[in-house]
Amino acid sequence: MHKRIKYIFLLPFCLSASIAFAQSPTNPNYPNRQQPANFNRDTSTNKTGKSLTDDQEIDEERKKEEKRRDSVIFTSKFIKVTNERLLTDSTQVFPLDTGLTNFENYSPLNQPRDPKISLGNTGLPERDLLFEPNKTIGFDVGQHFLDAYLFLPQDVQYYKARVPYTNLTLFSRGPKEQIFKATHSQNINPQFNVGFNLNFIGSQGFYPRQDVGDFSGAVFSWYESKNKRYNLLANYTWNNLKTPENGSVVDDAIFTTPAASSYTTAANQPVRLQNSSDNIHNNGIYIKQFYYIGKVDSSKGANVLPTQRVAYTLYYNTSKYMFLQNEPDVYNVFPDYYYSSTYSHDSLTVQHIQNAFSYSFYLRPKSGGVIKNELKLDLGLVQDYYHYQQFVTDTGITNLYQRSIIQDRKQDQSFQDITLKGRAGYRFSDKIFLDVDLQQIAEGRDFGNFLYDAKLTLSGGQKAGRIIFEGYSQNSSPPLVYTDWVSNHFIFHNSFDNQKTNSVSFTYINDALQLDLKAEYFLISDYLYFTAQPNGIDATPAQLHDPINLLKISLGKNLAFGHWHFDNFVVYQKSDYQNTLRTPSVYTYSNLYYSKLLFEVLHSTFGVNVRYNTPYVAPSYAVGLGQFYNSSPNLTFSSYPIASVYIKATLIHTNLFVQYDYANQGLFSNGYYMVDRYPGPNRLLKLGVSWTFYN
């Protein structure tokens, strides 16, 4: 019965996938092209068998029974997973998560607790909707408009797989949006694991010139010696993000004025640019080795607790940012030009080599029972070497006195930073833990940058919950795009002060009540942002020397009534410079759903989720610069809830969902804006399926 149900539910996804990949219907690697093995067919029934004696029949039955007893059904219990952060203090592995939680919210733009604004569909430029501080120091290019789609070394997961593990995931809105992910991992031997990740984003979008093509991934390995003293993490990551720039739609009132013709749709709306695009390449090799010295306590089962550890990390990364324009600027999208009015080929290439050394020392009582009076001390030295070059396209004269287009190098710089790191942690008991983390750039271009962070955790048990007090102070250099930038449409040479951020926060988490509360206060000095002159589009960097006070309160609470569940998350934030930060005061996400086991095999959920944020002064977007900026005059769009209804289910090793996104379009409004002149996506049916194999 359950096999029939599985194929019934998979049928619409197979049909959707065949449409999505119609341009290559004979692709042998596509999982739906593989024919399932017929395990129910007995190929020996047509053969004439020999008659058996009674003893031989008993032997045959005994063999069949022994074969049934020896058979193993592989599940996620045979796969353990970890990441580099979880290996910082000890070797920790955890069971593989194959649940349905948040499965329908697959897009990095629509994470319930990390919402973003964008120019439209997945793959287009984006930024955070809420205020999210960047807790990094040192050199920063400042080009983060496609960060949500990058796959970096810290995103790689490592596995201990007793059987080969493969996961194939497809999310589809038809040609409007397609996301495909593949993960495979297997152990060559008990100590050595290898695997790969593949991520594709291919979308046509709703409006012209939104056809995204992203390809990213990684190959990775994890080796742990038999005595559990030596570990090696290695990965190679790549990213090739191709994003068109349409300059926004020409009609600024598409949701409030009637269409000029009954044939006018989102797909044939005129846009301001026809042949301009961004392209980001980001490739890196990451190798980390660590060795445990002294006693290795593995009495905790899968977790290994060291007494001393030395580590070395080598990271080599190359990043290239390109903007291409091959058309006249008919609609004045760009503020000006310095080299050509019709052609741009701006590029910035950054090479980064990092060497990191660390020594860790642990003092803890003998194993057994709860760990008390544990002291941890980490000391580290990090060397970062950078070399960047910036080019623009210009015209030159050849030896034959003919004009030609050449790549003109405008910047060529090399430098290094030396960072000292120290971390101390003391566990008074299983209920009190203090952690202090210090980072200071002691030499180099960004000398004086620092990040000092302290955290105190108080745990009162499962029913009482835990409280976390945290505070940090940060001093960081201005990104390169603010101080030294040369391109066809934007040239900046500025001297800004370092941005300073001080923050304190209080967090209360109660897992038994499914409740979490966090209150944060930020004091930001010399805040850096992009703005424009009144009635202008000339986005330029600026610095506010007056201190900004910002309060941010986040509350999450999940309710359950039998099979009914009601998950809620709300954020309130208030600043004394709301027109500068430009974020909504209130953001909410609610998810009401009903979960039940159907037919004794189908774990099903039926629900509706609603997102809402209060109106705020919308930012504009600078094409060719990749920056969201504060335009003038201020423009505030009306804001209405966005609701989606969905069904999701798990059948054996398959997760699937069907969702009607923005189901209430036309109820309160015909559409919405997140960025000035860039309309958001329309309502659409979405399908998703995730297959997991353990063989």
C-alpha positions in Angstrom: 0.0 0.0 0.0 2.7 2.5 1.0 4.6 1.9 -2.3 1.5 2.9 -4.3 1.0 6.0 -2.2 4.6 7.0 -2.7 4.4 6.8 -6.5 1.0 8.7 -6.5 2.6 11.6 -4.6 5.8 11.6 -6.7 3.8 11.7 -10.0 3.3 15.5 -10.0 6.9 16.2 -9.1 8.1 14.0 -12.0 5.8 15.9 -14.3 7.1 19.2 -13.0 10.7 18.1 -13.3 10.2 16.9 -16.9 8.8 20.4 -17.8 11.6 22.2 -15.9 14.3 20.3 -17.8 12.5 20.1 -21.1 15.5 21.6 -22.9 17.5 18.4 -22.2 15.0 15.5 -21.9 17.6 12.8 -22.4 19.7 13.8 -19.5 20.8 10.4 -18.0 21.9 11.9 -14.7 18.5 13.3 -13.8 17.2 11.0 -11.1 13.7 10.5 -12.5 15.2 8.9 -15.6 16.4 6.0 -13.6 14.2 3.0 -13.7 13.5 1.5 -10.3 14.5 -2.1 -9.8 11.7 -4.6 -9.7 12.2 -6.4 -6.5 8.8 -8.2 -6.6 9.4 -10.1 -9.8 10.5 -13.8 -9.4 12.5 -14.6 -12.5 12.7 -18.3 -11.6 9.0 -19.0 -11.7 9.1 -19.8 -15.4 11.9 -22.4 -15.0 11.3 -26.0 -14.2 12.8 -26.8 -10.9 14.0 -30.1 -9.5 11.9 -31.9 -6.9 13.4 -31.7 -3.4 13.4 -34.2 -0.6 11.9 -33.3 2.8 15.3 -32.6 4.3 16.4 -30.4 1.3 13.1 -28.4 1.7 13.8 -27.8 5.4 17.4 -26.7 4.5 16.1 -24.3 1.9 13.6 -22.8 4.3 16.3 -22.4 7.0 18.5 -20.5 4.5 15.7 -18.2 3.6 15.0 -17.5 7.3 18.7 -16.8 8.0 18.8 -14.4 5.0 15.8 -12.5 6.4 17.4 -12.2 9.8 20.7 -10.9 8.4 19.1 -8.3 6.2 19.6 -4.6 7.3 17.3 -1.7 6.4 19.6 1.4 6.2 18.3 4.6 7.6 19.6 8.0 8.7 20.8 6.4 11.9 23.8 5.1 9.9 24.9 8.7 9.0 26.5 11.1 11.4 27.2 14.8 10.5 29.2 17.7 11.8 30.8 20.9 10.7 34.0 22.8 11.4 32.4 24.9 14.2 31.3 21.8 16.1 34.9 20.5 15.8 36.4 23.6 17.4 36.6 22.3 21.0 36.1 18.5 20.5 35.1 15.9 18.0 31.3 16.0 17.9 29.0 14.3 15.5 25.2 14.3 15.4 22.4 12.2 13.7 21.4 13.3 10.2 18.3 15.5 10.2 15.8 14.3 7.6 12.7 16.0 9.0 10.2 18.3 7.4 10.8 21.4 9.6 11.0 24.5 7.4 11.2 22.3 4.2 8.7 24.6 2.4 10.9 27.7 3.1 13.7 26.6 0.9 14.7 30.0 -0.5 17.4 31.9 1.3 15.3 35.0 0.8 12.3 33.6 2.8 13.8 32.2 6.0 11.3 32.9 8.8 14.0 34.3 11.1 16.3 35.8 8.5 14.0 37.6 6.0 15.6 39.5 3.1 14.5 42.0 0.5 15.5 41.5 -3.1 14.9 42.7 -6.7 12.5 39.9 -7.3 13.1 36.1 -7.4 15.7 33.9 -5.9 19.2 34.6 -7.4 18.8 38.4 -7.8 20.5 41.0 -5.6 19.4 40.9 -2.0 20.1 42.3 1.5 18.7 41.8 5.0 15.3 43.2 5.8 16.1 43.5 9.5 19.2 45.0 11.1 21.9 42.3 11.3 25.4 43.4 12.4 28.4 42.1 10.5 30.7 40.8 13.3 33.9 40.6 11.2 37.1 42.7 11.2 39.8 43.2 8.6 39.7 43.7 4.9 36.3 43.7 3.2 35.5 44.4 -0.5 32.0 45.5 0.5 30.2 43.6 -2.4 27.6 41.5 -0.5 24.6 41.8 -2.8 24.8 38.1 -3.8 26.1 36.7 -0.5 22.9 34.6 0.2 23.7 32.4 -2.8 27.4 31.8 -2.1 28.6 28.3 -0.9 31.7 28.8 1.3 34.0 26.5 3.4 32.0 27.3 6.6 28.9 25.9 4.8 30.4 22.5 4.2 29.2 19.6 6.3 31.3 16.6 7.1 30.0 13.0 7.5 30.7 9.7 9.1 28.8 7.3 6.8 28.5 3.6 7.6 26.7 3.3 4.2 26.9 5.6 1.2 24.6 8.6 1.6 23.0 10.6 -1.3 20.4 13.3 -1.2 18.7 14.8 -4.3 16.5 17.9 -3.8 14.4 19.7 -6.4 12.3 22.9 -5.9 10.4 24.1 -8.9 8.0 26.9 -9.9 8.1 25.7 -13.4 10.3 28.0 -15.5 9.8 30.9 -13.1 12.2 29.3 -10.5 14.2 26.1 -10.3 16.6 25.0 -7.6 18.4 21.7 -7.6 20.8 20.4 -4.9 22.7 17.2 -4.7 24.8 15.8 -1.8 26.8 12.6 -1.7 29.1 11.2 1.0 30.6 7.9 1.7 33.4 6.5 3.8 36.3 5.0 1.9 37.3 3.3 5.1 36.2 3.9 8.8 38.6 6.8 9.1 38.3 8.5 5.7 35.1 10.2 4.3 34.7 12.0 1.0 31.8 13.7 -0.7 30.5 16.5 -2.8 27.7 19.2 -3.0 26.1 20.6 -6.1 23.8 23.6 -6.1 22.0 25.0 -9.2 19.6 28.0 -9.4 18.0 28.5 -12.7 15.1 31.0 -12.9 13.4 33.1 -15.6 11.6 35.2 -13.0 8.3 37.0 -13.5 9.6 40.1 -15.3 11.9 40.5 -18.3 15.7 40.1 -17.7 15.4 38.1 -14.4 16.9 34.9 -15.8 19.4 33.8 -13.2 22.0 31.1 -13.7 24.0 30.1 -10.5 26.2 27.1 -10.1 28.0 26.4 -6.8 29.3 23.5 -4.9 32.1 21.7 -3.1 34.1 18.5 -2.9 35.2 17.7 0.7 36.9 15.1 2.8 37.4 14.3 6.5 40.1 12.0 7.8 40.3 11.0 11.5 43.1 8.7 12.6 42.4 5.4 14.4 43.6 6.7 17.7 41.4 9.8 17.2 44.4 12.2 17.7 44.8 13.5 14.1 42.0 15.1 12.0 42.1 16.6 8.5 39.3 18.7 7.0 39.7 19.6 3.3 37.4 21.1 0.7 37.4 22.9 -2.6 34.5 25.3 -3.1 33.4 27.1 -6.3 30.7 29.7 -7.1 29.7 31.0 -10.5 26.8 33.5 -10.0 25.3 35.1 -13.1 22.7 37.7 -12.5 21.1 40.0 -15.1 20.4 43.7 -14.4 17.1 45.0 -15.9 17.3 48.4 -14.2 13.7 47.9 -12.9 10.4 48.1 -14.8 9.6 51.3 -16.7 6.0 51.5 -15.3 6.3 52.6 -11.7 2.6 52.1 -11.1 1.9 48.6 -12.4 -0.2 47.7 -9.3 -2.3 50.8 -9.0 -3.2 51.7 -12.7 -5.0 49.6 -15.2 -2.9 47.8 -17.8 -2.7 49.6 -21.2 -3.8 46.4 -22.9 -5.4 43.1 -22.0 -2.2 41.4 -23.4 0.0 43.2 -20.9 1.5 40.8 -18.3 4.5 40.8 -16.0 6.5 38.9 -18.6 6.2 41.6 -21.3 6.5 44.7 -19.1 9.2 47.1 -20.5 12.4 47.3 -18.5 15.1 49.9 -18.5 18.1 47.7 -19.4 18.3 44.9 -22.0 21.9 43.8 -22.0 23.6 44.3 -18.6 24.6 41.8 -16.0 26.7 40.9 -12.9 29.0 37.9 -12.6 30.8 36.7 -9.5 33.3 34.0 -9.3 34.5 32.7 -5.9 36.7 29.7 -5.7 38.7 28.4 -2.7 40.8 25.6 -1.3 40.5 25.0 2.4 42.7 22.6 4.5 42.6 22.4 8.3 44.6 20.0 10.4 44.5 19.5 14.1 46.3 17.1 16.5 45.4 16.2 20.0 48.3 16.1 22.5 48.1 14.3 25.8 45.1 12.3 27.0 42.2 11.8 24.6 38.9 11.2 26.5 36.5 9.3 24.2 34.4 8.0 27.1 31.5 10.2 25.9 30.7 7.8 23.0 30.8 9.6 19.7 32.3 12.8 21.2 36.0 13.1 21.8 37.3 15.5 24.5 40.9 16.5 24.2 43.3 17.9 26.8 45.5 19.8 24.3 45.3 20.6 20.6 47.4 22.2 18.0 45.8 23.3 14.7 46.9 24.7 11.3 44.6 26.1 8.6 45.5 27.0 5.0 43.0 28.8 2.9 43.5 30.1 -0.6 40.6 32.0 -2.3 40.2 34.0 -5.5 37.2 36.2 -6.0 36.2 38.1 -9.2 33.4 40.7 -9.4 32.3 41.8 -12.9 29.7 44.2 -14.2 28.9 44.1 -18.0 27.0 46.7 -20.0 26.6 46.6 -23.7 23.8 49.1 -24.6 23.0 52.8 -24.4 21.5 54.1 -21.2 18.2 55.2 -22.6 16.3 55.5 -19.3 19.2 57.1 -17.3 19.7 54.2 -15.0 23.3 55.3 -14.3 24.2 58.6 -12.8 27.1 59.3 -15.2 29.9 57.6 -17.1 33.7 58.1 -17.1 34.9 56.0 -20.0 32.1 54.9 -22.2 28.4 55.7 -22.4 27.4 52.4 -24.0 29.9 49.8 -22.9 31.2 48.7 -19.4 33.4 45.8 -18.4 34.3 46.6 -14.8 36.1 43.9 -12.8 37.8 43.5 -9.5 39.9 40.4 -8.7 41.0 39.6 -5.1 43.4 36.9 -4.1 43.5 35.9 -0.5 45.9 33.5 1.3 45.3 32.8 5.0 47.6 30.9 7.4 46.2 30.3 10.8 47.9 28.6 13.8 46.3 27.8 17.1 47.1 26.1 20.4 44.3 24.9 22.8 44.7 23.8 26.4 42.0 22.2 28.4 41.9 21.5 32.2 39.0 19.3 33.3 38.3 16.7 36.0 38.5 13.0 35.4 35.7 11.7 33.1 32.6 10.5 34.5 29.4 12.3 35.3 28.9 16.0 34.8 31.9 18.1 33.7 32.7 20.8 36.3 35.5 23.3 36.7 36.6 23.0 33.1 39.0 25.6 31.8 39.7 26.1 28.1 42.3 28.4 26.6 42.8 29.0 22.9 45.6 31.1 21.5 45.9 31.8 17.8 47.9 33.7 15.1 46.4 34.4 11.7 48.2 35.8 8.7 46.0 37.2 5.8 47.7 38.2 2.6 45.6 40.1 -0.1 46.3 41.1 -3.6 43.6 42.9 -5.6 43.4 44.5 -9.1 40.7 46.6 -10.5 40.1 47.1 -14.3 37.8 49.2 -16.4 37.2 49.2 -20.1 38.6 52.2 -22.0 39.5 53.1 -25.5 43.0 53.3 -26.8 45.0 54.0 -30.0 46.7 51.1 -31.7 50.0 51.3 -33.8 47.8 51.7 -36.9 46.1 54.8 -35.3 42.9 53.0 -34.9 40.7 53.2 -31.7 40.3 49.9 -29.8 38.7 48.8 -26.6 41.3 47.8 -23.9 41.2 46.7 -20.3 42.8 49.5 -18.3 44.1 48.5 -14.8 43.3 51.2 -12.3 44.3 49.6 -9.0 47.0 47.0 -8.1 47.6 46.6 -4.4 49.1 44.0 -2.0 49.1 43.9 1.7 48.8 41.7 4.8 47.2 41.7 8.2 48.4 39.8 11.3 45.6 39.0 13.8 46.1 37.8 17.3 43.3 35.6 18.8 42.6 34.5 22.3 39.7 32.7 23.7 39.1 31.6 27.3 36.2 29.6 28.6 35.4 28.4 32.1 32.6 26.0 33.0 31.8 26.3 36.7 29.3 23.4 36.4 26.8 22.1 34.0 24.7 25.2 34.7 27.2 28.1 34.5 29.6 28.8 31.6 31.7 31.9 30.8 33.3 32.5 27.4 35.5 35.3 26.3 36.7 35.7 22.7 39.3 38.4 21.7 40.5 39.3 18.2 43.0 42.1 17.5 44.7 43.0 14.3 48.2 43.8 15.5 49.9 44.6 12.2 49.0 45.5 8.6 46.6 47.6 6.6 43.8 47.2 9.1 45.9 47.7 12.2 43.8 48.6 15.2 40.7 46.6 14.2 39.3 44.5 17.1 36.4 42.4 18.2 36.0 41.7 21.9 33.1 39.4 22.8 32.0 37.9 26.2 29.2 35.5 26.9 27.8 34.2 30.2 25.3 31.2 30.1 23.2 30.3 33.1 21.2 27.1 32.8 18.3 26.2 35.2 17.5 22.8 33.8 15.0 21.7 31.1 11.9 23.2 32.7 13.5 26.5 33.9 15.4 27.1 30.6 18.6 29.0 30.2 19.7 32.7 30.2 22.5 34.1 28.1 24.1 37.5 28.7 26.4 38.7 25.8 28.3 41.8 25.0 30.8 42.8 22.4 32.8 45.8 21.1 33.9 46.0 17.5 36.1 48.4 15.5 36.3 47.7 11.8 37.8 49.4 8.7 35.6 50.8 6.0 35.1 48.3 3.1 37.1 48.9 -0.2 34.0 50.0 -2.1 33.6 53.0 0.3 37.2 54.3 0.1 38.8 53.3 -3.2 36.6 52.3 -6.1 37.1 52.9 -9.9 34.4 51.8 -12.4 32.8 53.2 -15.5 29.9 54.7 -13.6 31.2 55.2 -10.0 34.5 56.5 -8.8 35.2 57.0 -5.0 38.3 58.1 -3.2 37.4 58.8 0.4 38.9 58.7 3.8 36.5 57.4 6.5 36.9 56.6 10.1 36.5 53.1 11.4 33.0 52.1 12.2 32.5 51.3 15.9 29.8 49.0 17.3 29.0 48.2 21.0 26.3 45.8 21.9 24.7 44.1 24.9 22.1 41.4 24.7 19.9 39.2 26.9 18.5 35.9 25.7 16.1 33.5 27.4 15.5 30.0 25.9 13.1 27.4 27.3 12.9 24.3 25.1 10.1 22.8 27.2 7.9 25.8 26.6 9.2 26.2 23.0 9.9 29.8 23.9 12.9 32.1 23.1 13.3 35.8 23.8 16.2 38.0 22.9 16.7 41.7 23.6 19.6 43.5 21.9 20.9 47.1 22.2 23.3 48.5 19.7 25.3 51.8 19.9 26.9 52.4 16.5 29.3 55.2 15.8 30.6 56.4 12.4 28.0 54.4 10.6 28.8 53.8 6.9 26.1 53.6 4.3 25.2 54.7 0.7 23.0 57.6 -0.1 22.2 60.0 -3.0 21.7 63.7 -3.5 18.1 65.0 -3.4 16.3 63.9 -6.5 19.5 62.2 -7.7 20.5 58.6 -8.5 24.2 59.2 -7.9 24.7 56.7 -5.1 27.7 57.6 -3.0 29.2 56.4 0.3 28.6 58.5 3.4 29.3 58.3 7.1 27.1 59.4 10.0 29.3 60.6 12.8 26.5 60.9 15.3 25.9 57.8 17.4 22.9 55.6 16.4 20.9 53.9 19.2 19.0 50.8 18.1 16.9 48.4 20.2 15.9 45.1 18.8 13.6 42.6 20.5 12.9 39.1 19.1 10.3 36.7 20.4 9.6 33.2 19.3 6.8 31.0 20.7 5.4 27.7 19.4 2.0 26.4 20.5 0.6 22.8 20.2 -2.9 21.6 20.6 -3.0 17.9 19.8 -2.3 17.6 16.0 -2.5 21.4 15.6 0.6 23.6 15.8 1.0 27.4 15.8 4.6 28.7 15.4 5.2 32.4 15.8 8.1 34.8 15.5 8.0 38.6 15.9 10.7 41.2 15.9 10.5 44.8 17.1 13.3 47.3 16.4 13.5 51.0 16.9 16.3 53.4 16.0 16.7 57.2 16.4 17.9 57.3 12.8 15.2 55.3 11.1 15.6 57.1 7.8 19.2 56.1 7.7 19.0 52.4 8.6 15.7 52.0 6.7 14.3 48.8 8.2 10.7 48.1 9.4 9.8 48.6 13.0 7.9 45.3 13.2 8.3 42.0 11.4 6.1 38.9 12.1 6.0 35.3 10.8 3.2 32.9 11.8 2.7 29.3 10.7 -0.5 27.4 11.5 -0.4 23.7 10.5 -2.0 20.3 11.2 0.2 17.2 11.4 -1.0 13.6 11.2 0.1 10.2 10.1 -2.0 9.1 7.2 -2.4 5.5 6.0 0.1 4.5 8.8 3.0 5.5 6.5 2.6 9.1 5.4 3.7 11.8 7.8 1.7 14.7 6.6 1.4 18.4 7.4 -1.3 20.9 6.1 -0.7 24.5 6.9 -0.7 28.2 6.1 2.1 30.7 6.9 1.8 34.5 6.9 4.6 37.1 6.8 4.1 40.8 7.5 6.3 43.8 8.2 5.2 47.4 8.9 5.8 50.0 6.2 9.3 51.5 6.0 11.3 53.9 3.8 12.3 51.8 0.9 15.9 51.7 -0.4 16.9 52.0 -4.0 19.4 49.9 -5.8 22.5 51.1 -7.7 23.1 49.1 -10.9 26.8 48.7 -11.7 27.7 49.2 -8.0 25.8 46.4 -6.3 24.7 48.5 -3.4 21.3 49.3 -1.8 21.2 53.0 -1.0 19.0 55.7 0.5 17.4 57.7 -2.2 15.7 61.0 -2.0 12.8 61.9 -1.7 11.8 59.3 0.8 9.4 56.7 -0.6 7.3 54.5 1.7 5.2 51.7 0.2 2.1 50.2 1.7 2.6 46.9 3.4 0.2 43.9 3.6 0.4 40.3 4.8 1.7 37.7 2.4 0.1 34.3 2.9 1.0 30.9 1.5 -0.8 27.5 1.9 1.0 24.2 1.7 1.0 20.5 2.1 4.1 18.6 2.9 4.7 14.9 3.7 7.3 12.3 4.4 7.1 8.8 2.9 10.0 6.4 3.8 13.1 8.3 2.5 11.2 11.0 0.5 10.1 14.5 1.6 7.8 16.4 -0.6 5.6 19.5 -0.6 3.2 21.5 -2.7 2.7 25.2 -1.9 0.7 28.1 -3.3 2.9 31.1 -2.7 1.3 34.6 -2.2 -2.1 33.0 -2.2 -3.8 36.2 -1.1 -2.6 38.4 -4.0 -5.4 40.6 -5.1 -7.2 40.5 -1.7 -5.4 43.5 -0.2 -3.3 44.6 -3.2 -2.3 43.5 -6.6 1.4 43.2 -5.7 4.1 44.7 -3.5 7.5 46.3 -3.6 10.5 45.6 -1.4 12.9 47.9 -3.2 12.0 51.2 -5.1 10.8 50.4 -8.6 11.4 46.6 -8.3 8.1 44.7 -7.8 8.1 41.5 -5.8 7.1 38.0 -7.1 3.5 37.1 -8.0 1.5 34.2 -6.7 2.6 30.8 -8.0 2.4 27.1 -7.3 5.6 25.6 -6.0 6.6 22.0 -5.8 9.5 20.4 -3.9 10.8 16.9 -3.4 13.9 15.5 -1.6 15.0 11.9 -2.1 17.5 10.3 0.3 19.3 7.1 -0.5 21.4 4.9 1.8 23.2 2.5 -0.5 
